[in-house]
Amino acid sequence: MIHVAKRESMKERTLEGFGARHNEIRLGTGLTQAELGEKVGVTQRVIACYEQEDAQPPGALLVDRARELKVSTDELLGVQPIRNRVSPKTARLRKRLRQVEDLPTPDQRAVLKFVDALVDSRGLRNGDGDQEDDSS
């Protein structure tokens, strides 16, 4: 005989920290809430709701979210620790660099020259000869 009173309600069976973890992972990819929402087919508001403190994983969208956030579902759910954590600042920089990759070659060279000049002016060149060949 099953004792209904002893069963946990769905509200009591929660995954702690899902909202904060979702937010951390999203920021680590450099995506805004609106961008992630567009990629998985929901609004920015839906993403914001799932990043609240008491949020619970949306089962039907979990795989799509994990795929777009480039993590496993276990990482998203907190079953496994998040691998390859990246700070939001680094994620934003990487996102911009990916955009530079889409520019025409002359524009890419202009960006690299600007970055090289800025690094040189700050005395940050590490001297390991990592400068790209501009002949491509």
N, C-alpha and C positions, 0 to 999 in steps of 0.2 A: 504494500500500500504506500502511495506517495503522499508525503505530508506537504501540502501546498504552502503552508505557512513557513516552512523551513527553506523553501526555494528562494534564491536571490532574485530580486526583480532585475530587469535589464538595466534600470537606472543605477542599481548598486554594483553591477558588473561593469566597471569602467576601466579604461586604459588611461592611467594617470599621465598627464603631461603631453597628450597627443597634440593639442593646439600649439603649445610652445615648441614642440619638436617639429611640427609641420612648418611653423613660422621660421625656425632656425634653418631648416633644410632649404626652404624656399629662398630665404635671403642669401644662403650660401651658393645658390645657383645664379643669383643676380636677377631673378624674375620678380616683377611686381605682382601684387595680387591680381590685377587686371590681366596681365600677360599670362599667368598660370591659368586663370579662369578661361581665357580664350583658348588656350591649348587643350584644356580638358572639357570644354563645352559648358561652362557655368559662368555666372556673373562674378564680378569682383566681390560683391556682397556675400555670396555663398562662400568664397574662399575666406573672407574676413570672419564669417561665422565659425568656420572650422578651425580658426586660429585663436578662438576664445579659450579661456582657462578650462572651462568644463566641456569642451568640444569632444565629440566622439567620432571615430573614423567612419566615413561614408563608404560602407562596404561595396556598393556598386561602382564607385569611382576610384577605389583604392589602387587598383592596378594601373589605371591611367595616370593617376597622380604620381605614383612611385616612378613610373617610366619617365614622365616629364621632369621630375625632380632628380632623375638619375641616381636613385637609391633603390634598394630592395624593399619589398613590402614589410619585411621583418625590421628593417631600419626605421621605416616610417611609423610602424606600430610600437617601436621600442623594445622588441624582442631581442634584437641585436643592436650593439652600439653603432652609431653613425660613423662610417668610414670616410676618410678623405674630407674631413671638415674644412671648410674654407670660410674665412671671414667675409662679411658682406662687402667690405671695402675691396678685397681681392676679387670677389665675384663680379663687382661692378667693373673693375679694371679689365678682367678677362672678357666680359661681355663687350666692352668697347673694342678690345683688340680683335675679337671675332668680327666686329663690324668693319674694322680696318681691312681685314682679309678680303672683304667683298668689294673693296674699292679698286678702281683701275690701277695698274702697276705704277704709273707716274705719281698718282696720289699716295700710294703706299710709300714710295720713296720719299715723298715730301714729309709724310708723317715721321718716318724713321730719321730723316735729317733733323727734324725739329726735336725729336726725343734725344738724339745724340748730342745736339747743341745744348739742350737743357741739362743733360747729365754732365757734360763737360763743364758747363758753367758753374755747376754745384760741386765739382770735384769728386763726382761719384763713380767715375769710370773705374772698373775693377782691373783693367789691364790684362785681361785674359784673351784679348783678341776676338771678342764676341761680335764684332761689327760685321754686318752682312755685306756681301759683295753687291755693289750697286749696278753691276753689268747685266743683270738678268732682265 
